[in-house]
Amino acid sequence: MDLAELFSRGVDGFTVRVKQIAPDQWTSPTPCADWDVRTLVNHIVGEQVWMAPLFHGATVAEVGDRFDGDLLGDDPVAAAVRAADEARATVDQPGALRRTVNLSFGETPAEEYVRQLLADHLVHAWDLSVAIGVDRLLDPGAVHACAEWFADREEMYRAGGAIGPRLVADDPAAAEQDRLIAAFGRDPGA
C-alpha cells in the first residue's frame, strides 16, 4: 500500500473518532499529560492545516503564528473534518511525496514528514479512543507501516523528548499495535 493511502487511512481513523466525541467529553483527560480531548484534537488539526503551506514551499517562519491558538472554534467536529480533508488533498497532489518541506529542524523529504504525521495520527487516535471510551483498534496496515518506520527512530524521538519512556517491555508476542503504542510511551492496557 502506498504512503498516501496509509496516511489517508490514518487521518480517517482519527476523524472517525472525532465524530464520536460526545458534547460533554471535550474536557475529558487524555493519556497525554496536561491535554484534554479538545487540546488533543486541536493539536492534530494544527498539524493538518500546516501541511498545505509547507508542501507549497513555505517555511515555518513564513507561516509564523497563523495557526496558533484555538483552531476548532464553535464547531470542533466540522473544523476537524475540514482540516482532515485538506490534509488528505495535500498529500494526494501529484508529486507531493517527492517534494521537500521546510520544518523547524530543516529541510525534510515530504515522505518522511508524512510518515511522522501518520504516526501522530495513529497514536493520537489511540489516545482519543482511550479518552472517550471507544474502540481502540487502529488500521492494521497503517500500524504495520508505522512500526517498521519508527523502529529506527524510537530512541532518537525519546532522546529528543518527543515521547516518554516505553511503559511496557517490547513483548514480541504482543499485538503489533500494542508494541507501537508502548514504543510511543503509552501503556496499551490503560
N, C-alpha and C positions, 0 to 999 in steps of 0.2 A: 504494500500500500504506500502511496506517495505521501510526502510530508504535508502537502496542502490538505489532503483528505484526513490525515491524522489530526492536524490542527483543527480542522472543521469539526471533527468528532469531539475533540477536547472542549472546544467552545460550546458545542451543542450540549454536552454533558453538564457544563456549568450553568448554562442558560436554562435548561430544564429544571434545575434545582432552584434557580432564582424565581421561577414561576410558581414554585411550591411554597414560597415563604408566606406564612400567614401574617396578617397585619400586625399582630402582637409579637412577632418574632424578630423584628428588625433590630431590637436592642438586646437580643439574646447573646450570651457569650459564645465564642468560638474556641477551637483549640489553639488559635493564635493569641498569644498573650496580649492583653490590652485591646483586642479587636472584638467589636460586636459584629453582628451579621451585616449591618449597614456599612460599617467600615471595611469589612472584607469585600463586599460586593463593589464598593466604591474603588477599592484598590484594583480589582480586575478590570472594571470599566476604565479606570485611568490608564492601565496598560493598553487596553484596546484602542482608546482614542489617540494615544501617542503613535500608534503604528503607521497610520496613513502619512503624517508629515515626515516621519523618519524614512519610510520607504520611498518617499518622493525627494529625498536628499537633504531635508532639514537637519540641522544639528540640534543638540539638546539646548544650546544657548539660544538658537533662533526660535525654538518652541517656547522657551522661557517658562513663565508661570501660568501660561494659558490654561493648563489643565489642573491647576492646584485647587484644593478645596473640594467641596461637595459637587459631584458630577451627576448625582441622582435626582435632585430636585424633588418635586411633589409626586412624581410617578416613577419610583425607582425601577420598577419592573420594565416599564417602557423604555427608560433610559438604558438599562442593561441590554435589552433586545436590540435597540438601535446600534449601540456600540459593538455588540457581537456581530451584527450584520456587516457593519463597516470593517471590522477586523477580518472576517472571512473574505470579503470582497477585496481587501488589500492584498491578501496572500494569493488570491485566485487570479490576480492580474498576470497577463503573460510576462514571463521572465522575472517575476517578483523575487523568487527564491535565488536568483543568480545575482541579485544586487548586493551592495554593501550599505550598511546603515551605520550612522554615527551615534554611538551610545556614550554614556558618561565616561566609560573607560576606554573609548577609542573606536576606531573603525572595526566593524564586525561583519562577517558574512551574514546575509539575511537568513540563510538556512539555519545558522547557529542561533540567531536571535529568535526565530520561530520555534526552535526546539526548547529554548528557555521559556518561552511563553506557553508552549504546550505543557511543560512541566508545571508551571504556575497554575494553569487552568485545572489540571488534573488534581494536584494536591489541594488547591483551594476548593474544588468541587467536593472533595472528601471532607474538608473542614466544614463546609457549608452543610453537607449531609448530616454530620455529627451534630451541628448546632441546631438544626431544625427537625432532626429525628426522621429523616427519610433514608431510603435505600442508599448504601454507601458504595455499591458496586460501580466501578468505573469501566470504561470501554477497554476490554482486554487487549485489543490490538494497539491502542494508544499507550496503555500501561507498559506493554512489552517494549515498544519502540523507545519510550521514555526511559525505562530501566536500563536498556542497553546503552543509550546515550549518557545517562547520568553516572554509570558505574565508574567511568574515568574522571568524573568531575566532583564526586561527593566530597572528597577531602578538601578540595580547593574551595568549594562552597562553604564548608564548615569552617575552614581556616579564615575565610573572609567574613564570617559572621552572618552569612545569608541564611544558614539553617542551624538548628540546635543540634545537640548530641543525639546520636542514634539511641532511641529509647529501649529497644529490644535487640537481642543478638540477631545476626543475619542467619536465620534458620533456613537452610536450603529446602527443607520440606514445607516451609510456609508458602502460602499463595504468593504469586509474583506481586500482586497489588499490595499485600501486607508488607512484603520486603521493601517495596518502593516507598510506601508511607513511612516505614521505620527509618529508611535512609534519609528522609527529609525531616527527621526529628520528631515524629509523631508516634504515639502508641496505637497500632492498628486495632487493639482490643478496647480502646477507650469508648 
